[in-house]
């Protein structure tokens, strides 16, 4: 089906802001919205007000139009636990009174308000990027209950629910009797870059560091990685690249754990050339998460031809299949064992690197994701 023929008016909300790499949701919204706009659809994204989660130095002022996408900034209470709720409420109200044919809400928390555009006759689609009420930072909190309420609201009111992995598809069917649509994320084949700026800034050499790149939040399991790495006999460095997301206490904990080990390098939030260089020249990439919907960082790492070491959770193993090394989730000893084995076996690492890029780029394609999403809208 040629998705360029049937033009639709689409609203997207639930992200922090685009353009931004503040999290996986933001990357997905940017990829979907800009590609849909390029096909001739009218797309509006409702951005939060406030600053980038890693500091105002990363704020981007792009005006009211970004790559064909109309940007509207909604009021936001920029406080922990309130930013997502308030921005999603105001975005839902604005989209309800807009000319949108479809309102596409990203993540379970923002889905709490999907009944608002639905009430005014809009078709509503919710993408569940992960079962976020299970995340460590929300456990036993009001936030967890709000997110779970958003999940149940989506089940009741959304016209369609998109899930990113088969395990979540099964969860909704078994828990609610609700059928969902499986549309995974995509990835683009990147150009691999030599290590230049990152080498100078962080004193790194190609194939001489182990990389984690993502948000520094407890559910990503970076504390397991640091604890494991301290017991690995290697001259390679461990590069922890990423910024906070309401998690400054966790970052302090990580730095305290790494104190005294000069091999551990914290880069802070990275984007652009620095990010591309880090992906391009890592010895291995590690994603030790306890929970994931569909980790874009894993897709990106594999698209750069990395050997990846991942925890045995469905969100990661569905992506990588047999093209990555797997350890037991949250098991520090097992992670250390696999880290040591890979550091000692460059032949195995290179064999995995040789197949990772072609495999992942063939399996997941943004154009396919956009076409399937537009078909669902109709």
Buried (B, 14 or more C-beta within 10 A) or exposed (E): EEBEEBEBBBBBBBBBBBBBBBBBBBBBBBBBBBBBBBBEBBBBBBBBBBEBBBEEEBEEEBEEEBBBBBBBBBBBBEEEEEBBBBBBBBBBBBBBEBEBBBBBBBBBBBBBBBBBBBEBEBBBBBBBBBBBBBBBBBEEEEBBEBBBBBBBBBBEBBBBBBBBBEBBBEBBEEEBEBEBBEBBBBBEBBEBBEBEBBBEEBEBEBBBBBBBBBBBBBBBBBBBBBBBBBEBEBEBBBBBBBBBBBBEEBBEBBBEBBEEEEBBBBBBBBBEEBBBBBBBBBBBBBBBBBBBBBBBBBBBBBBBBBBBBBBEBBBBBBBBEEBBBBBEBBBBEBBBBBBBBBBEEEEEBEEBBEBBBBBBBEBBBBEEBBBBBBEBBE
